[in-house]
Amino acid sequence: MRQAVSIGVPACFNQKARLEIQADAACVDLRSRCPYFYEFGCKLAPLCDKSIGLLLAYAFRIRYKEVLHKAHTTAFAAASKFLMLLTKEETYMYEAAQSSMAAFKKWRMGGPRLQRASILGRKRKLAE
């Protein structure tokens, strides 16, 4: 509040990085800039620059679609190269999407489609 300390914007959020993300967010290697890009940005935004929040939202929105698409369609060999570009948060999202797709495929290929709820098998007692 007294402006005794000033905080400089880290290199992962400088003007050059912003221009790269705005040009094509899906192809930028955010992991090499900061492994926890989104978490760090969320903690840093209130302290130094409010526009970091807008940058984070834009980057996440663009990369979210790409991560989910690759998680559902990419083979393992190509996926390992793609995973090297993802931040920790995006890696967790990628793994969750893959496990979700695997569970869906397992459900779709085998087992009964519909299961009767246990409560439906019970009969009501007749009131006397």
C-alpha positions in Angstrom: 0.0 0.0 0.0 2.9 2.4 0.7 4.6 1.5 -2.6 7.8 0.6 -0.6 8.5 -2.4 -2.9 8.0 -2.7 -6.6 7.6 -6.1 -8.3 9.0 -6.6 -11.8 7.2 -8.9 -14.2 9.0 -12.2 -14.6 10.4 -13.3 -18.0 7.6 -15.8 -18.5 5.1 -13.0 -18.6 7.1 -10.3 -20.4 6.0 -8.5 -23.6 7.8 -11.0 -25.9 6.1 -14.0 -24.2 2.7 -12.2 -24.4 3.1 -11.6 -28.2 4.1 -15.3 -28.7 1.0 -16.5 -26.8 -1.3 -14.1 -28.6 0.1 -15.2 -32.0 -0.4 -18.9 -31.4 -0.9 -20.1 -27.9 -1.2 -23.8 -28.8 2.4 -24.0 -30.1 4.2 -22.1 -27.4 6.4 -24.1 -25.0 5.1 -22.8 -21.7 6.8 -25.6 -19.7 10.2 -24.2 -20.5 9.1 -20.7 -19.4 7.5 -21.8 -16.2 6.3 -25.4 -15.3 3.5 -24.0 -13.2 2.6 -21.2 -15.6 -1.1 -20.8 -14.7 -0.7 -21.2 -10.9 2.2 -18.8 -10.8 0.3 -16.3 -13.0 -2.8 -16.5 -10.8 -0.7 -15.7 -7.7 1.2 -13.0 -9.4 -1.6 -11.1 -11.2 -3.0 -9.3 -8.1 0.5 -8.2 -7.1 1.9 -6.6 -10.2 -0.1 -6.6 -13.4 -3.8 -7.1 -13.8 -3.4 -8.0 -17.5 -1.7 -11.2 -16.6 -5.1 -12.6 -15.7 -6.5 -11.9 -19.2 -3.4 -13.5 -20.7 -3.8 -16.6 -18.6 -7.5 -16.9 -19.6 -6.7 -16.5 -23.3 -3.9 -19.0 -23.2 -5.9 -21.6 -21.3 -8.9 -21.3 -23.5 -6.9 -21.8 -26.7 -4.7 -24.6 -25.2 -7.6 -26.4 -23.5 -9.2 -27.4 -26.8 -5.8 -28.5 -28.2 -5.0 -30.6 -25.1 -8.3 -32.4 -25.1 -8.2 -33.0 -28.8 -4.7 -34.5 -28.6 -5.6 -36.6 -25.5 -8.5 -38.2 -27.4 -6.8 -38.7 -30.8 -3.0 -38.8 -30.6 -1.0 -42.0 -30.6 1.5 -42.6 -27.7 4.6 -41.8 -29.8 3.3 -38.4 -30.9 1.9 -37.8 -27.4 5.3 -37.9 -25.7 6.6 -35.1 -27.9 3.4 -33.1 -27.2 3.6 -33.6 -23.4 7.0 -31.9 -23.3 5.3 -28.6 -24.2 2.6 -28.8 -21.5 2.7 -27.2 -18.1 2.0 -29.3 -15.0 -1.6 -28.2 -14.9 -2.1 -29.1 -18.5 -0.4 -32.4 -18.0 -2.9 -33.3 -15.3 -5.7 -32.3 -17.6 -4.3 -34.4 -20.4 -4.0 -37.5 -18.2 -7.5 -37.0 -16.9 -8.9 -36.7 -20.4 -7.1 -39.9 -21.4 -8.4 -41.9 -18.5 -11.9 -40.6 -19.1 -11.7 -41.7 -22.8 -10.3 -45.1 -21.7 -13.2 -45.6 -19.3 -15.7 -44.5 -21.9 -14.2 -47.0 -24.4 -14.3 -49.8 -21.8 -17.9 -49.0 -21.0 -18.8 -48.8 -24.7 -17.2 -52.1 -25.7 -18.2 -54.4 -22.9 -20.5 -55.1 -20.1 -24.2 -54.5 -19.8 -25.5 -51.2 -21.3 -28.2 -50.6 -18.7 -28.3 -51.9 -15.2 -31.4 -52.2 -13.1 -31.3 -50.1 -10.0 -31.6 -52.3 -6.9 -34.5 -50.3 -5.5 -36.6 -51.1 -8.6 -36.7 -54.8 -7.8 -38.5 -54.3 -4.5 -42.3 -54.6 -4.2 -44.4 -52.3 -2.0 -46.0 -53.8 1.0 -49.8 -53.9 0.8 -51.6 -51.7 3.2 -54.2 -53.8 5.2 
